[in-house]
Amino acid sequence: MPTTILPDWLARAAANFPDRLALVHGPARWTFAELDRRAAHLAGQLASAGLRPGDRVALLAGNGLPYAACVHALTRLRAVLVPLNLRLSAGELAWQARDAGVSLLLSDAAHAARAAEVTASLPGVPHAVLHAAAALSPPRPAGREGRGVRTPLRDEIDLDAAQAVMYTSGTTGRPKGAILTYGMHWWNATASALNLGLLPDDRWLVCLPLYHVGGLTTLIKSVIYGMPVILHDCFDPAAVNAAIRAERVTIISVVAVMLRRMLDALDAEGGDGRYPPWLRCVLLGGGPAPLPLLEDCAHRDVPVVQTYGMTESCSQAVTLAPHDALRKLGSAGRPLAPVQLRILTDDGLPAAPGEPGEISLRGPTITPGYYERPDETATAFRDGWFATGDLGHLDTDGYLYVLDRRADLIISGGENIYPAEIEAALLAHPEVAEAGVRGVSDPAWGQIPIAFVCPRAGATAATVTPTELLDFLRPRLARYKLPRVVHLVGPLPRTAAGKLLRRDLPTLLPPDATI
């Protein structure tokens, strides 16, 4: 198959819309021309340091303009980005950097000490700091000399080339480096625009970390679309709500727990509890959304559009069209234009409508595999289809309903129990802020479900108790789905993208507690 070459997306945006706003981060505002200039300068510094095409470059930095400039600078050099999760320990970061075979580690100033700790265990891997102006310090990191002729910068993109090696969140085991190609980004951006539309005044707010696929893909979509991104350091519900108004944000990507906190902050302001009319799309991912949250959004006219995807699918793979938001409440929608989807039963047969099975995906937005993991790549793909490990079903119209992770499925007395269903029922209680459910071994039933509940702020032992919560669940769930125990705890463990880490729920209990 012939290689497809496209003009560099940022260079083209800078040529077409030089004065259009590209990035907003706090008081700083960069146009596409400014972002292009900063990225080109940084790329020149990295080229002078001897960075070569195909080199993997780890980046340990918070959300900010230097991060964005670095992403585009590496494109000019045909180097491969390895985003590092800020929440990991130095040992975990060193393992990922070693696994990816990185030749350079870049950090921002705030994370320079942690980066130095990481490179201390990586002989031959230098460290340099990205400063606020997206300039490198030192401009030629020690250990990068003598690597041959300076790499020429390119203003073209090979869609088959790797853009990033992004490590999975590790919710079910040790992380693997999923390869993201430029073609995956291109088709994802194209498919998203076909589904959600693209308006001249669109502005996308990014409060997910840029080392997460949901943040990175939006950064790249913005230069493909010529669309401004409003970039926040982290998620703060009040700050997000204020920015939606002040910056006229039209699109935002969040997960369910974030959206719940945004609505609570909106209510705390004392207004009508609604967003301005220019907010046209709240993309909701990160797993099955609780029905009470979706119903609350429908009552407030919040334009929620559920989506389903993962690192390996370059974020969105299935997304509900805006006009279906109420008609198909609870559905993740239909596959994006270039994506194929099928549901297979445990017997490997196509599932009937309404019958649960494993979700499989195929198309140009799906990863070609895991970096240096041929065995795991082969296991993940079956006849060219990527097996996601997620369970779901299709309705008679072909709309996807995501049930849960296969690894989190609880089998009790031969019955399948989906933790997300119990969590959604718990979240319908007015005093519950967060809920998590996992299975534990039981000699009689094989497994039984137990629940971990974080009450809302201000709730007391008198207003929310395990007994009350179980009484609340009884009319809502079959008897075999009722948690055997409900633990009242603090905030639940989550990934940087807000996904619940069910395997870590027992760590919330005292060491001597009975699960």
ABEGO torsion letter per residue (X at the ends): XBBBBBBBAAAAAAAABAABBABBBEABBBBAAAAAAAAAAAAAAAAAAGBBBGBBBBBBBBBEAAAAAAAAAAAAAGBBBBBBBAABBAAAAAAAAAAAGBABBBBBAAAAAAAAAAAAABBGBBBBBBBAAGBBOBABBBGABGAEBBBBBBABBBAABBABBBBBAGAAEBBBBBBBBAAAAAAAAAAAAAAAEBBAABBBBBABBAABAAAAAAAAAAAAAGBBBBBBABBBAAAAAAAAAAAGBABBBBBAAAAAAAAAAAAAAGBAGBBBAABABBBBBGEBBBAAAAAAAAAAGBBBBBBBBBAAAGEBABBBBAAAAAAABGBAEBBBAABBBBBBBAAGBBBBBGBBBBBBBBEAABBAEBBGBAAAAAAABBGGBBBAGBBBBBBAAGBBBBABBAAABBBBGGBBBBAAAAAAAAAABAABABBBBBBBBBAAAGBBBBBBBBBBBGBBAAABBAAAAAAAAAAABBAAABBABBBBBBBBBBBAAGBBBAAAAAAABBAABBX
